[in-house]
Amino acid sequence: MKKHHFFGKSKHNNLFDPIPYDPEKQYAVIRSSICTGEKVAGFKDKTDGHFTEVMLIRSKQDEQTFKETYHVDSLKVEY
């Protein structure tokens, strides 16, 4: 069984309780470190810019899992 690295706990496949996501108030984004290249998917608040980390992205499959879990078509990348 493939492990996905969600913050707080290791999760197997999609057997986890997703964090609340409100597309009216937040948008999905990947934060990518310029220095290390580490990528983290999460949600950014449209009003105050607060970023909520959800999942470490290590592969295209991880990115696809995030999109499918939260019904997101595309992800903006911020550095």
N, C-alpha and C positions, 0 to 999 in steps of 0.2 A: 504494500500500500504506500503510495507516494505521500510524503510529508510536505506540507506547506508551512512556511514560517510566518505565522501571524503573530503579532506582538502580544506578549503575555503568556502564550502557550503554543506548543506545536499542534497543528491541526491536521487531520487526515482528510484528504479530498475535500468535500464541501460539508462535512459533518461538524459544523460549528454554528454558534449564534453570531450572525453578522452584527456589527455595530450599527446603530441607527444612522441612516443617510437620508437627508431631505434635499432633493435636487432644487427646490425653490430657494433654499438658503445656502447650499453648498455646491461645490463642483469637484469632480474627481480629478486628481492630479498625481503625477509621479514627480517626486523630488529626487534629483540626481546630483550627487556630490561632484563638483569639479575636480577635487583633489583625489578622491578614492574611487569614484565611479559607482559607489553604492547607490542603489535605487530603492526608494520606499514609496509605495502607493498609499494614498489616503484621500482625505477630503479637506478642502479649504473653504472657510467661511467667506461668503461673498461680501459681508459687511465689515468685519474686523480683521480678516486675513488669517485667523487662527487655523493652524494645520493640525489635523488629527491623523496620526499614523495608524495604518491598518495592517499593512503587509510588506515584508521585504520582497523585492522583485529580483530574482536571480536568473530568470530565463523568460523567453517569450511565453512559455506555458504558464508561469506564475502570473504574468500580465493578463493572459487570457482567462485564467481562473478568477482574478479580481474583477474583470469586465463582466464575466458571466454571473458571478455572485451578486454584483450590484446593478446588473442590467445597464451597463455603461457601454456606449458604442466607441467612444474615443477618449483618450487621456492626454491632457496637456502635460508637457514636461517642463519643469522649472529647475533652474540651476542655482 
